[in-house]
Structures are given as C-alpha cells and as structure tokens.
Amino acid sequence: MGYRNRPTAASQFAPADLLQGILLVSSFGFWAVMLGLMPVLLFRVWLVG
C-alpha cells in the first residue's frame, strides 16, 4: 500500500467526470433492476387479479 509518485488512473480523471460516471452506472443499475422486476410485478398482479 505504498504511495506512488505517478498519478493513478483515478486521479487523472476530473471529479466531475468521476461523479458523472458514478451517476451513469447507478442510473443504469437502477433501470436494470426496474426492468428486471417489472415483468415479475406484472405477473404477480395478474395472478392476484
């Protein structure tokens, strides 16, 4: 866990780009979960109805 003089890949990116990437990944994960659960929820509602 030694410190390096060369900049790492994470520190080369600007904080705004890093934040935008995190938002993009989180939103993609959110939509993936929503689209994955939607058929299950619709099927459950259809079974109950």
C-alpha positions in Angstrom: 0.0 0.0 0.0 2.8 2.4 -0.8 2.2 5.8 -2.3 3.3 6.3 -5.9 4.7 9.5 -7.5 3.0 8.8 -10.8 -0.7 9.8 -10.9 -3.0 6.8 -10.9 -5.9 6.3 -13.3 -8.4 7.5 -10.8 -6.6 10.8 -10.0 -6.2 11.6 -13.7 -10.0 12.0 -14.1 -11.6 15.2 -13.0 -14.0 14.8 -10.1 -16.9 16.0 -12.3 -16.2 13.1 -14.8 -16.0 10.7 -11.9 -19.3 11.9 -10.5 -20.9 11.7 -13.9 -19.6 8.1 -14.3 -21.0 7.1 -10.9 -24.3 8.6 -11.7 -24.4 6.9 -15.1 -23.6 3.5 -13.6 -26.0 3.9 -10.7 -28.8 5.0 -13.1 -28.1 2.1 -15.4 -28.2 -0.3 -12.4 -31.5 1.3 -11.3 -33.1 0.9 -14.7 -31.8 -2.7 -15.0 -33.4 -3.6 -11.7 -36.6 -1.8 -12.6 -36.9 -3.5 -16.0 -35.9 -6.8 -14.4 -38.6 -6.6 -11.7 -41.3 -5.2 -13.9 -42.4 -8.5 -15.5 -42.3 -10.2 -12.1 -44.5 -7.5 -10.6 -46.9 -7.5 -13.5 -47.1 -11.3 -13.4 -47.9 -11.2 -9.7 -50.6 -8.6 -10.1 -52.0 -10.6 -13.0 -52.1 -13.7 -10.8 -53.8 -11.9 -7.9 -56.3 -10.2 -10.2 
